[in-house]
Amino acid sequence: MRRGFQSPSGQPPAEVLRWPTARSRDWTCRFLASAPANPNLLAVVAIGSAVRQNVRCADLDLVVICVNAALWGDTPPLEIDLRAYNAADVDAEIESGHDLLGWAVKFGRVLFQRDRYWDRLAGLWQHRLPLPSSALARKRAANASRRLEKVWEFGDADAAHEQAISYLTHLARAELLERGVYPASRPELASQLRAVGRCSIADWLDRFLQNDLVEMEQLGHLLRLSAS
């Protein structure tokens, strides 16, 4: 976990390597500029492929640690997935294998922190970080598979493509966790799968991530895979 650098007001943080949109960049800059004046805010950590080197996607997820998350009221653009957590709950959540908080400790880039809050938290956990639950990843994969089957039956190719990626992502994470590997960002999962010998799932994931349009016939093959 690299220590954060508080950018000057209005300047994009260097920790974010690519932005989904210009408005996501501008909103984040304004948010970070206002953070020091908000005593409820303890840390802002960026996770996802936007902070990972040499990946294709530009997902931006922000983990926000608050004294009281119920007081959180800012609404980011739709292309930013922001999750706010109570500081009092964070250690217990990480110990239980919370996937987003664990990912933030292992791979995240801190954009703002008050009184070195995140440095101390990450220092406590980075060498004893529990793996997230593989059973939960399997459950999420099964739910995504059922949603995929429904939209496939309706012939909605766009929705089916989205659900196929969701299903394969959760399946990939389950496979890696069962082998003691901490899953990285979505574009990195295929290479991690190949490293542990799960090449078939890796090929499927690459296929869906790289193609803008996937034939419904391919989705039918994927459904048969999920049922096997």
C-alpha positions as YAML, in Angstrom:
chain: A
units: angstrom
residues:
- id: 1
  name: MET
  ca: [0.00, 0.00, 0.00]
- id: 2
  name: ARG
  ca: [1.64, 3.21, -1.15]
- id: 3
  name: ARG
  ca: [1.36, 6.29, 1.01]
- id: 4
  name: GLY
  ca: [-0.91, 8.95, -0.33]
- id: 5
  name: PHE
  ca: [-0.09, 12.42, -1.52]
- id: 6
  name: GLN
  ca: [-2.58, 15.17, -0.93]
- id: 7
  name: SER
  ca: [-2.73, 16.99, -4.25]
- id: 8
  name: PRO
  ca: [-2.98, 20.76, -4.44]
- id: 9
  name: SER
  ca: [-6.53, 22.03, -4.80]
- id: 10
  name: GLY
  ca: [-7.90, 21.23, -8.23]
- id: 11
  name: GLN
  ca: [-5.05, 18.92, -9.27]
- id: 12
  name: PRO
  ca: [-5.84, 15.28, -10.10]
- id: 13
  name: PRO
  ca: [-4.12, 12.85, -7.71]
- id: 14
  name: ALA
  ca: [-1.23, 11.03, -9.34]
- id: 15
  name: GLU
  ca: [-2.31, 7.78, -7.67]
- id: 16
  name: VAL
  ca: [-5.25, 7.48, -10.09]
- id: 17
  name: LEU
  ca: [-3.68, 6.35, -13.36]
- id: 18
  name: ARG
  ca: [-6.76, 6.70, -15.57]
- id: 19
  name: TRP
  ca: [-10.23, 8.18, -15.18]
- id: 20
  name: PRO
  ca: [-13.57, 6.79, -16.42]
- id: 21
  name: THR
  ca: [-14.71, 10.30, -17.44]
- id: 22
  name: ALA
  ca: [-13.66, 13.92, -17.11]
- id: 23
  name: ARG
  ca: [-16.49, 14.56, -14.67]
- id: 24
  name: SER
  ca: [-15.30, 11.73, -12.40]
- id: 25
  name: ARG
  ca: [-11.87, 13.37, -12.34]
- id: 26
  name: ASP
  ca: [-13.30, 16.84, -11.63]
- id: 27
  name: TRP
  ca: [-15.64, 15.56, -8.90]
- id: 28
  name: THR
  ca: [-12.80, 13.69, -7.19]
- id: 29
  name: CYS
  ca: [-10.56, 16.75, -7.29]
- id: 30
  name: ARG
  ca: [-13.25, 18.92, -5.68]
- id: 31
  name: PHE
  ca: [-13.98, 16.24, -3.09]
- id: 32
  name: LEU
  ca: [-10.33, 15.87, -2.09]
- id: 33
  name: ALA
  ca: [-9.84, 19.63, -1.93]
- id: 34
  name: SER
  ca: [-12.72, 19.88, 0.56]
- id: 35
  name: ALA
  ca: [-11.68, 16.84, 2.63]
- id: 36
  name: PRO
  ca: [-9.35, 18.60, 5.13]
- id: 37
  name: ALA
  ca: [-12.23, 20.83, 6.28]
- id: 38
  name: ASN
  ca: [-14.51, 17.85, 7.00]
- id: 39
  name: PRO
  ca: [-13.66, 16.40, 10.45]
- id: 40
  name: ASN
  ca: [-15.93, 13.39, 9.79]
- id: 41
  name: LEU
  ca: [-13.61, 12.24, 7.02]
- id: 42
  name: LEU
  ca: [-10.59, 10.15, 8.03]
- id: 43
  name: ALA
  ca: [-9.40, 8.56, 4.78]
- id: 44
  name: VAL
  ca: [-10.14, 8.23, 1.07]
- id: 45
  name: VAL
  ca: [-8.61, 5.25, -0.70]
- id: 46
  name: ALA
  ca: [-8.88, 4.51, -4.43]
- id: 47
  name: ILE
  ca: [-9.18, 0.88, -5.52]
- id: 48
  name: GLY
  ca: [-9.98, -0.92, -8.77]
- id: 49
  name: SER
  ca: [-8.25, -1.04, -12.13]
- id: 50
  name: ALA
  ca: [-7.87, 2.75, -12.28]
- id: 51
  name: VAL
  ca: [-4.99, 2.52, -9.80]
- id: 52
  name: ARG
  ca: [-3.37, -0.62, -11.24]
- id: 53
  name: GLN
  ca: [-0.53, -0.60, -13.74]
- id: 54
  name: ASN
  ca: [-0.87, -2.07, -17.25]
- id: 55
  name: VAL
  ca: [-4.56, -2.95, -17.21]
- id: 56
  name: ARG
  ca: [-7.25, -2.16, -19.78]
- id: 57
  name: CYS
  ca: [-10.22, -0.97, -17.75]
- id: 58
  name: ALA
  ca: [-10.87, 2.29, -15.93]
- id: 59
  name: ASP
  ca: [-13.15, 1.39, -13.05]
- id: 60
  name: LEU
  ca: [-12.78, 3.80, -10.15]
- id: 61
  name: ASP
  ca: [-13.90, 2.71, -6.70]
- id: 62
  name: LEU
  ca: [-13.42, 4.89, -3.64]
- id: 63
  name: VAL
  ca: [-13.36, 3.59, -0.08]
- id: 64
  name: VAL
  ca: [-14.18, 6.35, 2.40]
- id: 65
  name: ILE
  ca: [-13.59, 5.96, 6.13]
- id: 66
  name: CYS
  ca: [-15.70, 8.23, 8.33]
- id: 67
  name: VAL
  ca: [-16.15, 8.82, 12.02]
- id: 68
  name: ASN
  ca: [-19.87, 8.38, 11.28]
- id: 69
  name: ALA
  ca: [-20.72, 7.02, 7.84]
- id: 70
  name: ALA
  ca: [-24.39, 7.88, 8.38]
- id: 71
  name: LEU
  ca: [-23.43, 11.53, 8.04]
- id: 72
  name: TRP
  ca: [-21.95, 10.93, 4.60]
- id: 73
  name: GLY
  ca: [-24.02, 12.86, 2.08]
- id: 74
  name: ASP
  ca: [-21.97, 13.58, -1.05]
- id: 75
  name: THR
  ca: [-23.14, 11.84, -4.22]
- id: 76
  name: PRO
  ca: [-20.45, 11.07, -6.80]
- id: 77
  name: PRO
  ca: [-21.05, 10.58, -10.54]
- id: 78
  name: LEU
  ca: [-22.48, 7.22, -11.53]
- id: 79
  name: GLU
  ca: [-19.12, 6.02, -12.86]
- id: 80
  name: ILE
  ca: [-17.58, 6.23, -9.37]
- id: 81
  name: ASP
  ca: [-18.51, 3.47, -6.93]
- id: 82
  name: LEU
  ca: [-18.07, 5.00, -3.48]
- id: 83
  name: ARG
  ca: [-18.48, 3.02, -0.26]
- id: 84
  name: ALA
  ca: [-18.39, 4.72, 3.15]
- id: 85
  name: TYR
  ca: [-17.53, 2.84, 6.35]
- id: 86
  name: ASN
  ca: [-17.50, 3.67, 10.05]
- id: 87
  name: ALA
  ca: [-13.98, 3.83, 11.43]
- id: 88
  name: ALA
  ca: [-15.09, 1.94, 14.54]
- id: 89
  name: ASP
  ca: [-16.10, -1.06, 12.37]
- id: 90
  name: VAL
  ca: [-13.14, -1.24, 10.00]
- id: 91
  name: ASP
  ca: [-10.80, -3.53, 11.98]
- id: 92
  name: ALA
  ca: [-13.55, -6.08, 12.64]
- id: 93
  name: GLU
  ca: [-14.61, -6.00, 8.98]
- id: 94
  name: ILE
  ca: [-11.07, -6.58, 7.76]
- id: 95
  name: GLU
  ca: [-10.58, -9.41, 10.26]
- id: 96
  name: SER
  ca: [-13.75, -11.07, 8.96]
- id: 97
  name: GLY
  ca: [-12.41, -11.01, 5.37]
- id: 98
  name: HIS
  ca: [-14.28, -7.98, 4.01]
- id: 99
  name: ASP
  ca: [-13.32, -7.97, 0.34]
- id: 100
  name: LEU
  ca: [-13.33, -4.24, -0.47]
- id: 101
  name: LEU
  ca: [-11.56, -3.16, 2.72]
- id: 102
  name: GLY
  ca: [-9.05, -5.98, 2.36]
- id: 103
  name: TRP
  ca: [-8.43, -5.00, -1.26]
- id: 104
  name: ALA
  ca: [-7.92, -1.39, -0.14]
- id: 105
  name: VAL
  ca: [-5.27, -2.47, 2.38]
- id: 106
  name: LYS
  ca: [-3.48, -4.75, -0.09]
- id: 107
  name: PHE
  ca: [-3.73, -2.83, -3.35]
- id: 108
  name: GLY
  ca: [-5.31, 0.57, -2.64]
- id: 109
  name: ARG
  ca: [-3.85, 4.03, -3.11]
- id: 110
  name: VAL
  ca: [-4.65, 6.51, -0.40]
- id: 111
  name: LEU
  ca: [-5.76, 9.89, -1.75]
- id: 112
  name: PHE
  ca: [-6.42, 11.57, 1.59]
- id: 113
  name: GLN
  ca: [-5.86, 10.72, 5.23]
- id: 114
  name: ARG
  ca: [-6.12, 12.59, 8.47]
- id: 115
  name: ASP
  ca: [-3.26, 12.26, 10.96]
- id: 116
  name: ARG
  ca: [-1.82, 9.25, 9.09]
- id: 117
  name: TYR
  ca: [-4.96, 7.22, 9.87]
- id: 118
  name: TRP
  ca: [-4.66, 4.94, 6.85]
- id: 119
  name: ASP
  ca: [-0.90, 4.44, 7.19]
- id: 120
  name: ARG
  ca: [-1.40, 3.12, 10.71]
- id: 121
  name: LEU
  ca: [-4.38, 0.93, 9.74]
- id: 122
  name: ALA
  ca: [-2.64, -0.61, 6.73]
- id: 123
  name: GLY
  ca: [0.52, -1.14, 8.74]
- id: 124
  name: LEU
  ca: [-1.43, -3.22, 11.26]
- id: 125
  name: TRP
  ca: [-3.01, -5.47, 8.62]
- id: 126
  name: GLN
  ca: [-0.81, -5.70, 5.56]
- id: 127
  name: HIS
  ca: [1.22, -8.73, 6.78]
- id: 128
  name: ARG
  ca: [-1.73, -10.62, 8.30]
- id: 129
  name: LEU
  ca: [-4.54, -9.80, 5.93]
- id: 130
  name: PRO
  ca: [-7.21, -12.54, 5.85]
- id: 131
  name: LEU
  ca: [-8.45, -13.80, 2.52]
- id: 132
  name: PRO
  ca: [-12.06, -12.95, 1.63]
- id: 133
  name: SER
  ca: [-14.57, -15.78, 1.73]
- id: 134
  name: SER
  ca: [-14.42, -18.12, -1.26]
- id: 135
  name: ALA
  ca: [-17.87, -19.43, -0.30]
- id: 136
  name: LEU
  ca: [-19.31, -15.93, -0.61]
- id: 137
  name: ALA
  ca: [-17.64, -15.54, -4.00]
- id: 138
  name: ARG
  ca: [-19.24, -18.84, -5.10]
- id: 139
  name: LYS
  ca: [-22.62, -17.63, -3.88]
- id: 140
  name: ARG
  ca: [-22.26, -14.38, -5.81]
- id: 141
  name: ALA
  ca: [-21.25, -16.34, -8.92]
- id: 142
  name: ALA
  ca: [-24.34, -18.54, -8.60]
- id: 143
  name: ASN
  ca: [-26.60, -15.50, -8.28]
- id: 144
  name: ALA
  ca: [-25.00, -13.88, -11.33]
- id: 145
  name: SER
  ca: [-25.42, -17.13, -13.27]
- id: 146
  name: ARG
  ca: [-29.14, -17.15, -12.54]
- id: 147
  name: ARG
  ca: [-29.48, -13.55, -13.66]
- id: 148
  name: LEU
  ca: [-27.51, -14.39, -16.80]
- id: 149
  name: GLU
  ca: [-29.86, -17.24, -17.63]
- id: 150
  name: LYS
  ca: [-32.90, -14.98, -17.30]
- id: 151
  name: VAL
  ca: [-31.61, -12.20, -19.56]
- id: 152
  name: TRP
  ca: [-30.29, -14.78, -22.04]
- id: 153
  name: GLU
  ca: [-33.78, -16.28, -22.30]
- id: 154
  name: PHE
  ca: [-35.14, -12.81, -23.13]
- id: 155
  name: GLY
  ca: [-32.48, -12.36, -25.83]
- id: 156
  name: ASP
  ca: [-31.07, -9.16, -24.28]
- id: 157
  name: ALA
  ca: [-27.48, -9.35, -25.50]
- id: 158
  name: ASP
  ca: [-26.22, -6.23, -23.70]
- id: 159
  name: ALA
  ca: [-27.63, -7.26, -20.33]
- id: 160
  name: ALA
  ca: [-26.43, -10.82, -20.84]
- id: 161
  name: HIS
  ca: [-22.92, -9.60, -21.63]
- id: 162
  name: GLU
  ca: [-22.86, -7.58, -18.40]
- id: 163
  name: GLN
  ca: [-24.11, -10.52, -16.33]
- id: 164
  name: ALA
  ca: [-21.61, -12.86, -17.99]
- id: 165
  name: ILE
  ca: [-18.75, -10.62, -16.89]
- id: 166
  name: SER
  ca: [-20.19, -10.46, -13.36]
- id: 167
  name: TYR
  ca: [-20.53, -14.25, -13.22]
- id: 168
  name: LEU
  ca: [-17.01, -14.87, -14.51]
- id: 169
  name: THR
  ca: [-15.52, -12.27, -12.18]
- id: 170
  name: HIS
  ca: [-17.05, -13.85, -9.07]
- id: 171
  name: LEU
  ca: [-16.16, -17.34, -10.32]
- id: 172
  name: ALA
  ca: [-12.56, -16.28, -10.93]
- id: 173
  name: ARG
  ca: [-12.29, -14.81, -7.46]
- id: 174
  name: ALA
  ca: [-13.67, -17.99, -5.91]
- id: 175
  name: GLU
  ca: [-11.19, -20.16, -7.82]
- id: 176
  name: LEU
  ca: [-8.27, -17.98, -6.75]
- id: 177
  name: LEU
  ca: [-9.31, -17.73, -3.12]
- id: 178
  name: GLU
  ca: [-9.67, -21.50, -2.90]
- id: 179
  name: ARG
  ca: [-6.02, -21.68, -3.98]
- id: 180
  name: GLY
  ca: [-4.85, -19.10, -1.48]
- id: 181
  name: VAL
  ca: [-4.37, -16.33, -4.05]
- id: 182
  name: TYR
  ca: [-5.61, -12.82, -3.29]
- id: 183
  name: PRO
  ca: [-7.58, -11.66, -6.37]
- id: 184
  name: ALA
  ca: [-6.29, -8.48, -8.01]
- id: 185
  name: SER
  ca: [-8.38, -6.15, -10.19]
- id: 186
  name: ARG
  ca: [-10.77, -7.59, -12.76]
- id: 187
  name: PRO
  ca: [-8.46, -7.15, -15.80]
- id: 188
  name: GLU
  ca: [-5.72, -9.03, -13.90]
- id: 189
  name: LEU
  ca: [-7.82, -12.04, -12.94]
- id: 190
  name: ALA
  ca: [-7.23, -13.97, -16.18]
- id: 191
  name: SER
  ca: [-3.45, -13.96, -15.75]
- id: 192
  name: GLN
  ca: [-3.84, -14.99, -12.11]
- id: 193
  name: LEU
  ca: [-6.12, -17.86, -13.16]
- id: 194
  name: ARG
  ca: [-3.63, -19.09, -15.74]
- id: 195
  name: ALA
  ca: [-0.90, -19.05, -13.10]
- id: 196
  name: VAL
  ca: [-2.91, -21.56, -11.04]
- id: 197
  name: GLY
  ca: [-3.93, -23.69, -14.03]
- id: 198
  name: ARG
  ca: [-7.52, -22.46, -14.51]
- id: 199
  name: CYS
  ca: [-7.03, -21.53, -18.15]
- id: 200
  name: SER
  ca: [-10.57, -22.25, -19.36]
- id: 201
  name: ILE
  ca: [-12.16, -19.69, -17.05]
- id: 202
  name: ALA
  ca: [-9.37, -17.25, -17.89]
- id: 203
  name: ASP
  ca: [-10.10, -17.62, -21.61]
- id: 204
  name: TRP
  ca: [-13.81, -17.00, -21.07]
- id: 205
  name: LEU
  ca: [-13.16, -13.92, -18.97]
- id: 206
  name: ASP
  ca: [-10.73, -12.49, -21.53]
- id: 207
  name: ARG
  ca: [-13.22, -13.14, -24.31]
- id: 208
  name: PHE
  ca: [-16.00, -11.20, -22.62]
- id: 209
  name: LEU
  ca: [-13.79, -8.36, -21.42]
- id: 210
  name: GLN
  ca: [-12.23, -7.82, -24.84]
- id: 211
  name: ASN
  ca: [-15.35, -8.03, -27.02]
- id: 212
  name: ASP
  ca: [-17.91, -5.24, -27.16]
- id: 213
  name: LEU
  ca: [-20.45, -7.61, -28.68]
- id: 214
  name: VAL
  ca: [-20.70, -11.27, -27.79]
- id: 215
  name: GLU
  ca: [-22.86, -13.67, -29.78]
- id: 216
  name: MET
  ca: [-25.79, -15.19, -27.92]
- id: 217
  name: GLU
  ca: [-24.48, -18.61, -28.89]
- id: 218
  name: GLN
  ca: [-21.37, -17.93, -26.79]
- id: 219
  name: LEU
  ca: [-23.59, -17.06, -23.84]
- id: 220
  name: GLY
  ca: [-25.32, -20.39, -24.24]
- id: 221
  name: HIS
  ca: [-21.96, -22.16, -24.01]
- id: 222
  name: LEU
  ca: [-21.15, -20.14, -20.88]
- id: 223
  name: LEU
  ca: [-24.44, -21.12, -19.27]
- id: 224
  name: ARG
  ca: [-23.61, -24.77, -19.84]
- id: 225
  name: LEU
  ca: [-20.24, -24.13, -18.18]
- id: 226
  name: SER
  ca: [-21.91, -22.55, -15.16]
- id: 227
  name: ALA
  ca: [-24.25, -25.51, -14.82]
- id: 228
  name: SER
  ca: [-21.42, -28.03, -14.90]
...
